[in-house]
Amino acid sequence: MLAIIKKELLTYFKSMTGYIFMACLLFFVGLFFVLSNLMMASPQYIDVLSNITFVFLLVVPILTMRLIAEEARQKTDQLLLTSPLSLVKIVLGKYFGAVLVFLLTLIISFIYPIILTTMGSINWGEIIGGYIGFFLFGCALIAVGLFISSTTESQVIAAVVTFSALLLLWFIDAIINSLPTDRTSGMIFAAILAAAIAFIFYMATRNWYVSGGILLAGVLAIAAGYIIKPSFYSGFIARVLNWFSLLSRYDDFAMGIFSISPIIYYISFAGVFNFLTIRMLEKKRWS
């Protein structure tokens, strides 16, 4: 896995990809630092990190678009898939390579709060907590970008789809507030969810029996849930979609609150999308 990480780091810095990502992110961090701290004479550096969460949506596709898509385009993915390395090590190697570039960028940006210390006292606990939250937030987004990169051979398509997906995650709280909360809508959504899971299993296994069994089990579970506890489906759509609300979990860090719950959430979120990437590559290996 270390060899994969090293290869990814060399690729980032032998091309312009790593420099473009770092330059874009550092530019906006510096811009908001000047506007929020220097011009306003404010010691609240945590506001800078909160302001650049949206900017990060724009630069993540730059970091992740080539990770697997470029391997597929150049047909070098066949070498990876047939190598003695496990798919877990391959995926995690690529993932941690991108994460290390992101971490290096954050370390460089740490110069801004150090500059603030020359002008007065600042809350280091709040700033470090904010950086941890922003780092975990970024790790979750990178995992999404890695998964999308594994589904196509085109870097452009990977970048566009990643940006669209992350933008959807950004607005998901507003979407949740506008969705119906009645039981009927909840049951319909549960049925659609069961069908989607069955379809994903079919795409991964090409086995109609397994997929059909999953769909039937889902329908029976929905029916049993309605018989046992009909109120379960009230607000069901919002409860499911709330799991994808990355930004709301960052609120604690933005307010200077260091909480374990969002840390576990971000790690779990990244783990799920890395798992999906592994399954996608496993499908390619067997096909």
Buried (B, 14 or more C-beta within 10 A) or exposed (E): BEEBBEEBBEBBBEEEBBEBBBEBBBEBBBBBBEBBBBEEEEBBBBBBBBBBBEBBBBBBBBBBBBBBBBBBBEEEBEEBBEEEBEBBBBBBBBBBBBBBBBBBBBEEBEEBBEEBEEEEEBBEEBBEBBBBBBBBBBBBBBBBBBBBBBBBBBBEBBBBBBBEBBEEBBEBBEBBEEEEBEBEBBBBBBBEBBBEBBEBBBEBBEEEEBBEEBBEEBBEEBEEBBEEEEEBBBBBBBBBBEEBBBBBBBBBBBEBEBBEEBBEBBBEBBEBBBBBBBBBBBBBEEE
